[in-house]
Amino acid sequence: LGHYVVFAEMLMQIGCMAWALLLSTRRGQPGWKLLLALAFAGITAALFATATRAAFGGLILGCVASLLLLSARRARIAGIAMLGIILVGATLWIQRSRNVEWVDRSDIGTHFRVLMWEDGIRLVREHPWFGVGMETVRVHYREWNIRGFIQYDVVSHFHSTFLQIAVERGIPALLAWLWFSVAYFLFLWRLIRRLQNQSRFACGVAVGTLAAFTAFTFSSFFHYNLGEESLAMITFFYFGIAVAVDRMTETPRALDVP
């Protein structure tokens, strides 16, 4: 995977799916409940080891979305309490292991990210229509005075999927990605509404897909996750599953799992 942040965001997406499937299991399925609970616990423990703030935030946000879509009121309260404990634990662990807050301007990583955002916005203003070209910043960063690369001697990216698209490909390309994201969310919402009375398992899969993309979108503000092959692969793999389930709804008895 190349970097622990990539590993963390992979765990984030898989954890969202495991949580949604856990919530979708019925009362008479204790074996599946136990298996999915252990899977979610293990994924969360591995995510703790990475101490990655954006991935934790995305996981919590995606899991809350699943709670709202799949659980009754009493279960929501218990689930939110559990997620609250995970969030508090993550906060304490990040403070202890990395000595940083959730938002900490004194943190080197945060300072580097802010510098990249400022210079990225400047480049978007200078090249709004077609951007500067893909991967050209890595070559011309001194010419364009990319301060994060120069000060920290690190050639990386703009630490935001949205900003990276706008800088390299222009504002029209960014609008195209935003259009896809909104259309995808609407597609998943409509699919979930149709599945609620057909198959709880299939509905859980669709909710897990929505939760994972919610988490992915949240972390996109802080990381260029669309540029990581493994993360994009999981995202579009879930997209393919959602499309397949949508087509199955049109075939009688295709969703044979209650």
C-alpha positions as CSV (number, residue, x, y, z in Angstrom):
1,L,0.0,0.0,0.0
2,G,3.0,2.3,0.3
3,H,1.9,4.4,3.3
4,Y,0.0,3.9,6.6
5,V,-2.5,6.6,5.6
6,V,-3.6,4.6,2.6
7,F,-3.9,1.5,4.8
8,A,-6.0,3.6,7.3
9,E,-8.4,4.8,4.6
10,M,-8.8,1.3,3.2
11,L,-9.7,0.1,6.7
12,M,-12.1,3.0,7.0
13,Q,-14.1,1.9,3.9
14,I,-14.2,-1.8,4.8
15,G,-15.1,-0.9,8.4
16,C,-18.1,1.1,7.2
17,M,-19.3,-1.9,5.3
18,A,-18.8,-4.3,8.2
19,W,-20.7,-1.9,10.5
20,A,-23.7,-1.6,8.1
21,L,-23.8,-5.4,7.7
22,L,-23.7,-5.8,11.4
23,L,-26.7,-3.5,11.8
24,S,-28.6,-5.3,9.1
25,T,-28.4,-8.8,10.6
26,R,-31.6,-10.1,12.2
27,R,-32.1,-11.2,15.8
28,G,-32.1,-14.8,14.9
29,Q,-28.6,-14.6,13.4
30,P,-26.3,-14.6,16.5
31,G,-23.4,-16.2,14.6
32,W,-23.3,-13.5,11.9
33,K,-23.7,-10.8,14.5
34,L,-20.7,-12.1,16.4
35,L,-18.6,-12.5,13.3
36,L,-19.4,-9.0,12.0
37,A,-18.9,-7.5,15.5
38,L,-15.4,-9.1,15.7
39,A,-14.6,-8.0,12.2
40,F,-15.6,-4.4,13.0
41,A,-13.7,-4.5,16.3
42,G,-10.5,-5.8,14.6
43,I,-10.7,-3.2,11.8
44,T,-11.2,-0.4,14.3
45,A,-8.3,-1.7,16.4
46,A,-6.1,-1.7,13.3
47,L,-7.3,1.8,12.5
48,F,-6.2,2.9,16.0
49,A,-2.7,1.7,15.2
50,T,-2.5,4.1,12.3
51,A,-3.6,7.2,14.4
52,T,-5.0,8.8,11.2
53,R,-7.4,11.6,12.0
54,A,-9.3,11.9,8.7
55,A,-9.8,8.1,8.5
56,F,-11.3,8.1,12.0
57,G,-13.5,11.0,11.2
58,G,-14.7,9.3,8.0
59,L,-15.4,6.0,9.8
60,I,-17.5,7.7,12.5
61,L,-19.4,9.8,9.9
62,G,-20.1,6.7,7.8
63,C,-21.2,4.6,10.8
64,V,-23.6,7.4,11.9
65,A,-25.2,7.4,8.5
66,S,-25.7,3.6,8.7
67,L,-27.3,4.0,12.1
68,L,-29.8,6.6,10.8
69,L,-30.7,4.4,7.9
70,L,-30.9,0.9,9.4
71,S,-31.6,1.2,13.1
72,A,-34.6,1.9,15.3
73,R,-34.5,4.7,17.9
74,R,-33.2,2.6,20.8
75,A,-30.5,1.0,18.7
76,R,-29.5,4.4,17.4
77,I,-28.9,5.6,20.9
78,A,-26.8,2.6,21.8
79,G,-24.9,2.8,18.5
80,I,-24.1,6.5,18.9
81,A,-22.9,5.9,22.4
82,M,-20.6,3.1,21.1
83,L,-19.3,5.4,18.4
84,G,-18.8,8.2,20.9
85,I,-16.6,5.9,23.0
86,I,-14.6,5.0,19.9
87,L,-14.2,8.7,19.0
88,V,-13.1,9.6,22.6
89,G,-10.6,6.7,22.5
90,A,-9.3,7.8,19.1
91,T,-8.8,11.4,20.4
92,L,-6.9,10.3,23.4
93,W,-4.8,7.8,21.4
94,I,-3.9,10.4,18.7
95,Q,-2.9,12.9,21.4
96,R,-0.7,10.3,23.1
97,S,0.9,8.6,20.1
98,R,1.3,11.7,17.9
99,N,1.1,14.6,20.4
100,V,-1.4,16.5,18.2
101,E,-5.0,17.6,18.5
102,W,-7.7,17.0,15.8
103,V,-6.9,20.5,14.5
104,D,-3.4,21.6,15.4
105,R,-1.7,24.3,13.4
106,S,1.6,23.6,15.2
107,D,1.7,20.1,13.7
108,I,4.1,19.7,10.8
109,G,1.7,17.7,8.8
110,T,-1.1,20.3,9.3
111,H,1.3,23.2,8.4
112,F,2.4,21.4,5.2
113,R,-1.2,20.7,4.3
114,V,-2.2,24.4,4.8
115,L,0.7,25.5,2.6
116,M,-0.4,23.1,-0.1
117,W,-4.0,24.3,0.0
118,E,-3.0,28.0,-0.2
119,D,-0.7,27.4,-3.2
120,G,-3.2,25.1,-4.8
121,I,-6.0,27.7,-4.6
122,R,-3.5,30.2,-6.1
123,L,-2.8,27.9,-9.1
124,V,-6.5,27.3,-9.6
125,R,-7.1,31.1,-9.9
126,E,-4.2,31.3,-12.4
127,H,-5.3,28.3,-14.5
128,P,-9.1,27.9,-13.9
129,W,-10.2,26.2,-17.1
130,F,-7.8,23.3,-17.8
131,G,-5.5,23.3,-14.8
132,V,-1.7,23.0,-15.0
133,G,-1.7,19.5,-16.2
134,M,-1.5,16.1,-14.5
135,E,1.6,15.5,-12.4
136,T,3.3,18.7,-13.7
137,V,3.5,20.2,-10.2
138,R,6.1,17.5,-9.3
139,V,8.4,18.8,-12.0
140,H,7.7,22.6,-11.9
141,Y,7.2,23.1,-8.2
142,R,10.1,25.5,-7.8
143,E,9.0,27.5,-10.8
144,W,5.5,27.8,-9.3
145,N,6.9,28.4,-5.8
146,I,5.1,25.4,-4.1
147,R,6.2,26.3,-0.6
148,G,5.3,22.9,1.0
149,F,7.6,21.0,-1.4
150,I,10.4,23.6,-1.0
151,Q,10.3,24.0,2.8
152,Y,9.9,20.4,3.7
153,D,11.8,18.9,0.8
154,V,8.9,16.6,0.0
155,V,7.3,16.1,-3.4
156,S,3.8,15.0,-2.8
157,H,0.3,16.3,-3.7
158,F,-2.2,18.9,-2.6
159,H,-3.8,16.8,0.2
160,S,-7.3,17.2,-1.1
161,T,-9.0,15.3,-3.9
162,F,-11.1,18.3,-4.8
163,L,-8.2,20.7,-4.9
164,Q,-6.0,18.2,-6.7
165,I,-8.6,17.8,-9.5
166,A,-9.1,21.6,-9.8
167,V,-5.3,22.3,-9.9
168,E,-4.4,19.6,-12.4
169,R,-7.5,19.4,-14.6
170,G,-9.4,22.7,-14.0
171,I,-12.7,23.7,-12.5
172,P,-14.9,22.0,-15.1
173,A,-13.3,18.7,-14.2
174,L,-13.9,19.4,-10.5
175,L,-17.6,20.1,-11.3
176,A,-17.8,16.9,-13.2
177,W,-16.5,14.9,-10.2
178,L,-18.9,16.8,-7.9
179,W,-21.8,15.9,-10.3
180,F,-20.8,12.2,-10.2
181,S,-20.6,12.3,-6.4
182,V,-24.1,13.9,-6.0
183,A,-25.6,11.5,-8.6
184,Y,-24.0,8.5,-6.8
185,F,-25.4,9.6,-3.5
186,L,-28.9,10.0,-5.0
187,F,-28.7,6.7,-6.7
188,L,-27.7,4.9,-3.5
189,W,-30.5,6.7,-1.5
190,R,-33.2,5.6,-4.0
191,L,-31.7,2.1,-4.1
192,I,-31.9,1.9,-0.3
193,R,-35.5,3.1,-0.3
194,R,-36.5,0.3,-2.7
195,L,-34.6,-2.4,-0.9
196,Q,-36.1,-1.7,2.6
197,N,-39.1,-3.8,1.8
198,Q,-37.3,-6.4,-0.3
199,S,-34.2,-7.7,1.4
200,R,-32.6,-6.5,4.6
201,F,-29.2,-8.0,3.6
202,A,-29.2,-6.3,0.3
203,C,-30.3,-3.1,2.0
204,G,-27.4,-3.4,4.4
205,V,-25.0,-3.8,1.5
206,A,-26.4,-0.6,-0.2
207,V,-26.2,1.3,3.1
208,G,-22.6,0.1,3.6
209,T,-21.7,1.4,0.2
210,L,-23.3,4.7,1.0
211,A,-21.5,4.9,4.3
212,A,-18.2,4.0,2.7
213,F,-18.6,6.7,0.1
214,T,-19.6,9.2,2.7
215,A,-16.4,8.4,4.6
216,F,-14.4,8.5,1.4
217,T,-15.9,11.9,0.5
218,F,-15.1,13.3,4.0
219,S,-11.5,12.2,3.8
220,S,-11.2,13.7,0.3
221,F,-11.2,17.1,1.9
222,F,-7.9,16.3,3.6
223,H,-6.2,13.6,1.4
224,Y,-5.9,13.0,-2.3
225,N,-7.4,9.5,-1.9
226,L,-8.7,9.3,-5.4
227,G,-5.1,9.3,-6.5
228,E,-4.4,6.1,-4.5
229,E,-5.1,3.0,-6.7
230,S,-6.1,0.8,-3.8
231,L,-8.6,3.3,-2.3
232,A,-10.1,4.1,-5.7
233,M,-10.4,0.4,-6.4
234,I,-12.4,-0.2,-3.2
235,T,-14.6,2.8,-4.0
236,F,-15.5,1.6,-7.5
237,F,-15.7,-2.0,-6.4
238,Y,-18.5,-0.9,-4.0
239,F,-20.0,1.1,-6.8
240,G,-20.1,-2.0,-9.0
241,I,-21.8,-4.0,-6.2
242,A,-24.5,-1.3,-5.9
243,V,-25.1,-1.3,-9.6
244,A,-25.4,-5.1,-9.6
245,V,-27.9,-5.0,-6.7
246,D,-29.9,-2.3,-8.5
247,R,-30.2,-4.6,-11.5
248,M,-31.1,-7.6,-9.4
249,T,-34.1,-5.7,-8.0
250,E,-35.5,-5.8,-11.6
251,T,-35.4,-9.6,-11.7
252,P,-38.0,-11.6,-9.7
253,R,-36.6,-13.6,-6.9
254,A,-33.0,-12.5,-7.6
255,L,-32.7,-11.1,-4.1
256,D,-33.2,-14.5,-2.4
257,V,-31.6,-13.4,0.8
258,P,-34.3,-12.1,3.2
